[in-house]
Amino acid sequence: MKTGDSAMVERIRSLLAQFPEDEAAIRKLVARDARFSALCDEYRKVVDLISDFEAQVKLLKEVGPGSKNSC
């Protein structure tokens, strides 16, 4: 795998997880359309943020209300 390919895969990782049957089409769009590529990057960032928020919610639920460590 080329360096550019690994960067592309990182950008579209979340999208491919959601739509694995469309991998070839997604790869073509990313390679050909800078706007689509940028949207994929934003999508990945949002998915990562949601995952981080879910982890924080889980942590806060474990800590429980009234704890000095909760926000």
Buried (B, 14 or more C-beta within 10 A) or exposed (E): EEEEEEEBEEBBBBBBEEEEEEEEEBBEBBEEEEEBBEBBBEBBEEBEEEEEEEEEEEEBEEEEEEEEEEE
